[in-house]
Amino acid sequence: MGLKNVTYNAGFISLDNVCYFPPYGDDTMVFCAELPITSAEYVNAGMLDIRATLSLAVNTESDIPEEITVKYEDKVYAIYRRYLMGSGMTQLYLTEKAGVS
């Protein structure tokens, strides 16, 4: 369902996909880009017994820090870490979690 067209070169990220914060409607739609998860992040998440599943970049002004879930491609993910990228973007690290809806 997502557009899957991500441009990530020279620090430029093209926000060509959409994700939703609760209550997962058009009012909470945010443009995003799917980013690769580094091996270091897999290790760091694993040390916390978390399985890193997905990473999304969103505009920092569009992020809702109090929300702990996000819906992307019809699946709800738990946000386990946020990283301010310094380019006006926030990287959301996501995991699939039983019981998250």
N, C-alpha and C positions, 0 to 999 in steps of 0.2 A: 504494500500500500504506500509506503514512503517512496520518495523520489530517488533516493540512493545516489544522488549526484553530488559528491563532495569534492570541493577543490581545497586542498590544503598545501599551499606552496608559499614560500617566502613569508610565512606568518599570516597569510590571508586564509580565512575560513569562510566558505560560502554556505550560508544557512538555507539549504534547499529542502529540508525535511520539516516535519512538524511533530511536536509532542504536546501533551496536555497535563496541566496540574489539576488536582482535585478542584471541583467536582467533574472534571474531564469533559467539559463542554466547549463550545466555540468561544465563550468568554475567557477561557483560560488557555487558549491555543498559543503556543510559542514556536517560533521558527528555530530550528536546531540543525546541527550537523553531527553525524556519527563519526567519532574519532577512534583510532586504534588504542588499545590498552597496552601499555608497555609491560615488559616482563617484570620490571621492578614493582609496578603496581600489582601485578598478580601475586608476587611474593609478599608485599605489604598487606594485601587483603587476606591472603592465606594465613598470615600470622595472627589475624583477628578472627579466624574461622569463617571468613567471607569468601564466596566465589565471585570474583569480578566477572560480570557478564557483558556489560556494555558501557560505553562512555559517550556522552553527548555534550556538545558545546552549545551554550545559549548566550544570548546577549545578557550581560550582568544586570541591566536595568529591567529585563523581563523575568529574571529569576525570582522565585518566591521562597526565600530562605526558610520560612517556617514549615513549608511542605516537606514531607518525607517520602512521598511517592510521586511517580510520573508515569504517564501512559504514553507508550511509543509503539507504533505498529500493532495496535489492538492488544498489547500486553502491558500489565501494570508491573512496574519495577520499584524496588525500594532504593532510595538514594542513601548510600552509606558514606559518601564523601563529596565535598565541594572544593574546587580549587580555582581561585581567582587567577586567570591567565595573564593579566596585566595588559591585555589588548582590548579591554572592554568586554571580554568574554569570561564566562564561568564554565568550567568543565564539571559535569555531573558524572560521578562514578556510580553505576547501578548494578544491582544484583537481583536475581529472581529469588523470591522468598515465599514460602508457603503461607497462605492465609492473607497475603496482601491483595487488597482489591480497592 
